[in-house]
Amino acid sequence: MTLTRFSSVYDAFAAQAKATPLRPLLNVLPGTASVYGIDAGEITYGAALSDVDARAQRFEDLGYMAGMRVALLLENRPSYFLTWLALNKLGLSVVPINPDLRKSELSYLFSHAEPVLAITTPQRLADLTASAGTVPVVCENTALPHPGPAGSVARSLEGNAREAAVLYTSGTTGNPKGCVLPNAYFQIAGDWYRGLGGIVSLRDEGERMITTLPVFHMNAMAASFMGMLSVGGCLTVLDRFHPGTWWDDVRTSRATCLHYLGVMPSILMKAPEGASDRDHCVRFGFGAGIDPKLHAPFEDRFGFPLCEGWAMTETGLAVHLTNNTDDRLVGASCLGKPTPDVAIKILPEASDHEGELLVRRTGDAPRLGFFSEYYKDPEATEKAWDGGWFHTGDLVRRDDQGRMFFVDRKKNVIRRSGENIAAVEVESVLMKHPDVLAAGVAAVPDALRGDEVFACLRVDEPSAELAYSIAEWALDQMAYYKVPGYIAFVPELPLTATQKIQRKLLKELALTRVDDPTTITLTHLKKRQVA
């Protein structure tokens, strides 16, 4: 089934449901059901279609119509997907809400996105009501009100171009940007996943995926859900990652594939090895950010490959870099080679091999499958597409064989004495030290050099002696100017819900710790070696 022949996500779902009504679409494990207070078990495509159509009718009867938006804070419950499909049937768009947002962040989202309704859980009803202004807020499975005053605010477009969701980027500076995502964005994602091949091959029957990634993130909506929908597969979404019961959940769900974040393999590898390590049905894992030194050992221990990839909320899966071929590099942070439908440019063009990644689709529709725009920010939209290429803000390296390697976010570059230092590169090296469990690197001001490298590290037994040992070790691993001039041991790094480092908070943490007496100063060790 080719999803792009349908005008909406709902139409694609309904066609699949009518073709395979008895197959399971969503699966709720007992642990997740207990956390959320919902029923465990599978929801078939046929049952889901009946539920979705009934929900859509209730919305329509109350005056909800195309172009309106509804905000959803439902965590990883199956009702999130069912509500999205119901609203999509009527031409409405959803605004997923990160459960970690608090009052000021929620107030901004409501005023910026202009939804006509917010649906949430009983636990968050008061929080959202206090921040929603005139927007009505209700709990799921309660009576729906008439739509609020915002009305239809999405652009009046038809078919695949019609808005399906507005996802807000986390951002490192300023307010989050609202990425307007059309129906084509999600349908092309399903097509892409189904046709990817290599070690990431979805089957047309019996495919079952498990993920812990949050539904407010593009991965769960566009990759996990649309990927399974494209082959009539079943999706198990956990409430969160539970290391102690992860493999039990994988076995119980009968998962044939899974999505991961870089932190997950690191945690799973710390567990004692056992006879049940390969007692599962998983054929592959798909994710990003695995510690390179754990990549091969993880595959050897658990018996399936982990495919690393790159994408952004703005690009969706219309443009994606994936290390999925049989000749892939393992343990090298490799993103593979661009596919024929992906055009790549690296700036500055004089270097060709390292710089900012610019992307677009080949052919006469370079933006097909991308986000439509940053809502209420046409200047930012045009700046991102300057010169007809989408400027990712990511720094990459390309080798002589055309393989791509992620270096860092452009804004995370530390400028020390004229040298550009990628924070992610330093973090990757530090993570290779046997005592380092997690590493976050940021710039702090230096009166002489402009910036200095500040490392926040998580270790089991922090000490000044260990800091010196790590720095001395690092001097043998990378150029002296990249080695941390300061090391602060921290209990945890500031992470997003998707386990990425919150760069703004890390920067703030580094600035507060630079003069802390517990921070170890190592700048005197950083000296250029003379042959």
C-alpha positions in Angstrom: 0.0 0.0 0.0 1.4 3.4 -0.9 0.3 6.0 1.6 0.9 9.0 -0.6 -2.1 8.2 -2.8 -4.3 9.2 0.1 -5.3 12.8 0.9 -4.9 12.5 4.7 -3.4 10.4 7.4 -7.0 9.3 8.3 -7.7 8.1 4.8 -4.6 6.0 4.8 -5.5 4.5 8.2 -9.1 3.8 7.2 -7.9 2.0 4.0 -5.5 -0.2 6.1 -8.2 -0.8 8.7 -10.7 -2.0 6.1 -8.0 -4.2 4.5 -6.8 -5.8 7.7 -9.5 -5.2 10.4 -8.4 -8.0 12.7 -4.7 -7.1 12.8 -3.5 -5.3 16.0 -2.7 -1.6 15.6 -1.8 -0.6 19.1 -0.7 -2.7 22.1 -0.7 -1.7 25.7 1.4 -3.7 28.1 0.3 -4.3 31.7 3.0 -2.0 33.2 2.0 0.9 31.0 -1.7 0.2 31.6 -1.0 0.3 35.4 0.8 3.6 35.2 -1.9 5.2 33.2 -4.9 3.5 34.7 -6.1 2.1 31.4 -6.9 -1.3 30.0 -4.0 -3.5 28.8 -4.2 -5.4 25.6 -4.3 -5.0 21.8 -6.5 -2.6 19.8 -7.2 -4.0 16.3 -7.4 -1.8 13.2 -11.1 -2.5 12.9 -11.8 -1.5 16.5 -9.7 1.5 16.2 -11.6 2.6 13.1 -14.9 2.4 14.9 -13.5 4.3 17.8 -11.9 7.0 15.6 -15.1 7.5 13.6 -17.2 7.9 16.8 -14.8 10.4 18.2 -14.8 12.4 14.9 -18.6 12.4 14.9 -18.7 13.9 18.4 -16.3 16.7 17.4 -18.2 17.4 14.2 -21.6 17.6 16.1 -20.1 20.3 18.3 -18.9 22.5 15.5 -15.2 21.5 15.2 -14.1 22.0 11.6 -11.2 22.1 9.2 -8.4 24.6 10.0 -8.9 24.5 13.8 -6.2 23.1 16.2 -6.6 21.0 19.3 -3.8 20.7 21.8 -3.1 17.3 23.3 -1.3 16.4 26.5 -2.0 12.7 26.7 1.5 11.4 27.3 2.0 8.0 25.6 -1.6 6.8 25.8 -3.2 5.1 22.8 -5.9 7.7 23.0 -3.4 10.2 21.6 -3.3 8.4 18.3 -7.0 7.8 18.2 -7.8 11.4 18.9 -5.3 12.6 16.3 -6.9 10.4 13.6 -10.4 11.6 14.5 -9.4 15.2 14.2 -7.4 14.5 11.1 -10.6 13.0 9.5 -12.3 16.4 9.9 -9.3 18.4 8.7 -8.2 19.6 12.1 -4.6 19.8 13.3 -3.1 18.7 16.6 -0.6 20.5 18.8 1.2 17.9 20.9 2.3 19.2 24.4 5.4 18.0 26.1 4.4 16.9 29.6 7.5 18.6 31.0 6.3 22.1 30.1 5.3 24.3 33.0 3.3 27.5 33.3 5.2 30.1 31.3 6.0 27.6 28.6 2.4 26.4 28.4 1.1 30.0 28.3 3.4 30.7 25.3 2.3 27.6 23.5 -1.4 28.4 23.9 -1.1 32.0 22.9 1.1 31.1 19.9 -0.6 28.0 18.5 -4.2 29.3 19.1 -5.9 26.0 19.7 -9.7 25.9 20.2 -9.5 23.1 22.8 -6.9 21.2 24.9 -7.4 17.6 26.0 -5.3 16.3 28.9 -5.1 14.0 31.8 -6.7 14.6 35.2 -3.2 15.1 36.7 -2.5 18.0 34.4 -5.9 19.6 34.2 -5.2 22.3 36.7 -1.9 23.2 35.1 -3.2 23.6 31.6 -6.4 25.4 32.7 -4.2 28.0 34.6 -2.2 28.6 31.4 -4.8 28.3 28.6 -6.4 31.7 28.9 -9.8 31.5 27.0 -9.0 28.0 25.6 -11.3 25.3 27.1 -9.4 22.5 28.7 -11.0 19.0 29.4 -9.9 15.6 30.5 -10.0 12.8 28.0 -13.2 10.6 28.1 -15.3 13.5 29.4 -17.9 15.6 27.6 -16.5 17.9 24.9 -17.3 21.6 25.0 -17.9 23.7 21.9 -14.7 25.0 20.3 -13.0 28.0 21.8 -12.7 31.5 20.2 -9.6 31.0 18.1 -11.5 29.3 15.3 -9.8 28.2 12.1 -6.2 29.5 12.0 -4.5 27.0 9.8 -3.9 27.9 6.2 -6.8 26.9 3.9 -5.2 24.1 2.0 -6.5 20.8 0.6 -5.3 17.2 0.4 -1.8 16.3 1.4 -0.9 20.0 1.8 -3.4 20.5 4.6 -2.0 20.9 8.1 -2.0 17.8 10.3 0.1 18.9 13.3 2.1 21.7 14.8 5.2 20.5 16.6 7.2 22.9 18.7 11.0 22.5 18.6 12.8 22.5 21.9 15.2 25.3 20.7 18.4 26.4 22.5 17.7 30.1 22.4 14.5 32.2 22.4 11.0 30.8 22.3 10.3 27.4 20.5 9.3 27.5 16.9 6.0 25.9 15.8 6.8 23.6 12.9 3.6 23.3 10.7 3.5 19.7 9.4 1.2 18.8 6.5 -0.4 15.4 5.8 2.2 14.7 3.2 4.9 14.9 5.9 3.5 11.9 7.7 2.5 9.9 4.7 5.9 10.3 3.0 7.5 9.2 6.4 5.5 5.9 6.2 6.5 5.4 2.6 10.1 6.1 3.4 10.2 3.6 6.3 8.5 0.9 4.4 10.9 1.2 1.4 14.2 1.8 3.3 15.5 -1.8 3.1 18.9 -3.0 4.1 19.0 -3.9 7.8 15.8 -1.9 8.3 13.3 -3.9 6.4 9.6 -3.7 7.4 7.5 -6.8 6.5 4.0 -6.6 5.2 2.7 -9.0 7.8 3.5 -9.6 11.5 5.6 -6.5 12.1 5.6 -5.4 15.7 7.5 -2.3 17.0 8.2 -1.2 20.5 9.2 2.3 21.5 9.6 4.5 24.6 9.9 7.8 22.6 7.3 10.4 23.5 4.4 11.0 21.2 4.9 14.7 21.1 8.1 14.1 19.2 8.1 13.6 15.4 9.8 10.1 15.7 6.8 8.5 17.5 4.2 10.1 15.2 6.0 10.0 11.8 8.4 7.1 12.1 6.9 4.6 14.6 3.2 5.1 14.0 3.3 5.8 10.3 5.9 3.1 9.8 3.6 0.5 11.3 0.6 1.8 9.6 2.3 1.5 6.2 2.6 -2.3 6.6 -0.4 -3.0 8.8 1.9 -3.5 11.8 1.4 -3.2 15.6 2.9 -0.5 17.7 3.6 -0.9 21.5 4.3 2.5 23.1 5.6 2.3 26.7 5.0 5.1 29.2 8.8 5.5 29.5 12.0 3.6 29.4 12.2 1.1 32.3 15.7 -0.5 32.2 14.8 -3.2 34.7 11.8 -4.5 32.8 12.8 -3.5 29.2 13.7 -6.9 27.9 10.6 -8.4 29.6 8.5 -5.8 27.8 10.3 -6.5 24.5 9.5 -10.2 24.9 5.9 -9.7 26.1 5.2 -7.4 23.2 6.7 -9.9 20.7 8.5 -6.9 19.1 10.3 -7.5 15.9 11.9 -4.1 15.8 12.5 -1.2 18.2 13.3 2.5 18.4 16.0 3.6 20.8 17.8 6.7 22.1 21.6 6.8 22.6 21.3 6.6 26.4 19.3 3.3 26.3 22.1 1.0 25.0 24.5 2.5 27.5 22.1 1.6 30.4 21.3 -1.8 29.0 24.9 -2.8 28.6 25.5 -2.1 32.4 23.2 -5.0 33.3 24.8 -8.3 34.1 25.0 -10.6 31.1 22.6 -13.5 31.1 21.3 -16.5 29.2 18.2 -14.6 28.2 20.1 -11.7 26.4 19.1 -13.1 23.0 15.7 -14.4 24.1 13.6 -12.0 21.9 12.3 -11.6 18.3 13.9 -8.3 17.5 15.5 -8.1 14.0 16.8 -4.5 14.2 16.9 -1.3 16.3 16.6 2.1 14.8 17.8 5.3 16.6 20.5 7.8 17.1 23.3 8.7 19.4 24.7 5.4 20.6 28.1 5.6 22.3 30.5 4.4 19.5 32.5 2.2 21.8 29.3 0.3 22.8 27.9 -0.2 19.2 29.6 -3.4 18.3 29.5 -4.9 21.8 25.8 -4.3 22.0 25.1 -6.0 18.7 27.4 -8.9 19.7 25.7 -9.4 23.0 22.0 -9.0 22.1 22.1 -10.3 18.6 20.6 -7.7 16.4 21.9 -4.6 14.5 21.4 -1.0 15.6 20.9 1.4 12.7 22.0 5.0 13.3 20.2 7.8 11.5 19.8 11.6 11.3 16.7 13.7 10.7 15.0 16.8 12.1 11.5 17.9 12.9 11.7 20.2 9.9 12.9 17.6 7.5 10.8 14.6 8.7 11.8 11.5 6.8 11.5 13.3 3.4 15.3 13.8 3.8 17.1 11.3 6.1 20.6 10.0 6.5 20.7 6.3 7.5 23.5 3.8 8.1 21.3 0.9 7.0 23.3 -0.9 4.3 25.1 -4.2 4.7 28.5 -2.5 4.4 27.6 0.0 7.1 30.3 1.3 9.5 29.7 0.2 13.1 31.1 2.2 16.0 32.0 5.2 13.9 29.0 7.5 14.4 28.4 7.1 10.6 25.1 8.3 9.1 25.5 6.4 5.8 25.3 7.9 2.3 22.5 10.0 0.9 19.8 8.2 -1.1 19.2 9.3 -4.7 16.2 11.4 -3.8 18.3 13.4 -1.2 20.4 16.4 -2.4 23.3 17.4 -0.1 25.4 20.5 0.1 28.1 21.3 2.7 29.0 24.9 3.6 31.5 26.4 3.1 31.7 24.8 -0.3 35.4 25.3 -0.5 36.0 22.7 2.1 33.3 20.2 0.7 34.2 17.6 3.4 33.2 19.4 6.6 30.8 22.2 7.4 27.1 22.9 7.8 24.7 20.4 6.2 22.2 21.8 3.7 19.5 19.5 2.3 16.6 19.3 -0.1 14.9 16.7 -2.2 16.0 16.2 -5.7 13.6 16.9 -8.6 11.2 19.7 -9.1 9.7 19.6 -5.5 12.6 20.3 -3.2 10.4 20.9 -0.1 8.1 17.9 -0.6 7.6 16.1 2.8 9.3 18.9 4.8 7.6 21.1 7.3 5.4 23.8 5.7 6.6 26.7 7.7 7.4 28.1 11.1 4.1 29.4 12.3 3.9 33.2 12.5 7.6 33.4 11.5 7.9 33.8 7.8 11.3 35.4 8.2 12.7 32.4 10.0 11.1 30.1 7.4 12.8 31.9 4.5 16.1 32.1 6.3 16.0 28.4 6.8 15.4 27.9 3.1 17.9 30.5 2.0 19.1 29.8 -1.6 16.6 27.0 -2.1 18.3 24.7 0.4 17.2 23.9 4.0 20.0 25.0 6.4 20.0 22.4 9.1 22.4 24.1 11.5 24.2 20.8 11.9 27.9 20.3 11.2 28.8 17.1 9.3 31.8 15.5 7.8 31.9 13.6 4.5 34.6 11.1 3.7 36.1 10.3 0.3 33.4 7.6 -0.2 30.5 9.9 0.4 29.7 8.6 3.8 28.3 11.2 6.3 29.3 11.7 9.9 27.6 14.0 12.4 30.0 16.5 14.1 27.8 18.9 16.1 25.2 21.5 16.1 26.5 24.7 14.6 25.6 26.7 17.7 27.4 24.3 19.9 30.8 25.2 18.5 33.3 26.5 21.1 35.7 29.2 19.8 39.0 29.0 21.7 42.0 31.0 20.5 40.8 31.0 16.9 40.1 27.2 17.0 36.6 25.9 16.4 35.8 23.0 18.8 32.6 20.9 18.4 31.1 20.1 21.8 29.7 16.7 20.6 33.2 15.7 19.3 34.7 16.4 22.8 31.8 14.6 24.5 32.2 11.5 22.2 35.9 11.3 23.2 35.2 11.7 26.9 32.6 9.0 26.7 35.3 6.6 25.7 37.0 6.9 29.1 36.0 3.9 31.2 35.0 6.0 34.2 32.8 8.5 32.4 29.1 7.5 32.4 27.8 10.7 30.8 29.4 13.9 29.4 28.2 17.3 28.5 30.5 20.1 27.2 29.9 23.8 26.9 31.8 27.0 26.5 32.6 29.4 29.3 34.2 32.8 28.9 38.0 33.1 29.0 39.6 36.6 29.1 42.6 35.5 27.1 41.2 32.8 24.7 37.6 33.9 24.2 36.1 30.5 25.2 37.3 27.7 27.3 36.0 24.1 27.3 33.9 23.2 30.4 32.9 19.5 30.9 30.1 18.3 33.2 30.8 14.6 33.8 28.8 11.9 35.6 31.0 9.3 37.2 30.6 6.8 40.1 33.4 8.1 42.3 34.2 11.8 41.7 37.5 13.2 42.9 40.1 15.7 41.9 42.5 12.9 41.2 40.0 11.4 38.7 39.5 14.8 37.0 43.3 15.1 36.5 43.4 11.5 35.2 40.7 12.1 32.7 42.3 15.3 31.5 45.7 13.6 31.1 44.1 10.7 29.3 42.2 13.2 27.0 45.4 14.9 26.0 46.4 11.7 24.3 43.1 11.3 22.6 42.6 14.8 21.0 44.2 18.1 20.3 45.2 19.9 23.5 42.9 22.8 22.9 39.8 20.5 22.8 40.6 19.0 26.3 38.4 20.4 29.1 39.9 23.3 30.9 37.4 22.7 33.7 35.7 19.5 34.9 32.7 19.5 37.2 31.2 16.2 38.4 27.4 16.3 38.4 24.8 13.8 39.5 22.8 14.2 36.2 23.0 16.2 33.0 20.1 18.4 31.9 18.3 16.3 29.3 15.1 16.7 27.2 12.3 14.1 27.3 14.0 12.5 24.3 17.3 12.2 26.2 19.1 14.9 24.3 21.3 17.4 26.2 19.5 20.6 26.9 22.3 22.9 25.6 20.9 26.1 27.1 20.6 24.6 30.6 24.0 23.0 30.2 25.5 26.3 29.3 23.8 27.9 32.4 25.1 25.1 34.6 28.6 25.5 33.3 28.5 29.3 34.0 27.3 28.7 37.6 30.0 26.1 38.3 33.0 27.7 36.7 33.9 29.5 40.0 32.6 26.7 42.3 35.3 25.4 44.6 34.3 21.8 43.7 35.1 22.4 40.0 38.6 21.3 39.1 40.6 23.8 37.0 42.8 22.1 34.4 43.7 24.9 32.0 47.4 24.7 33.1 47.6 21.2 31.5 46.6 22.5 28.1 49.8 23.3 26.3 50.7 22.9 22.6 53.1 20.0 22.2 56.3 21.0 20.3 58.0 18.3 18.3 
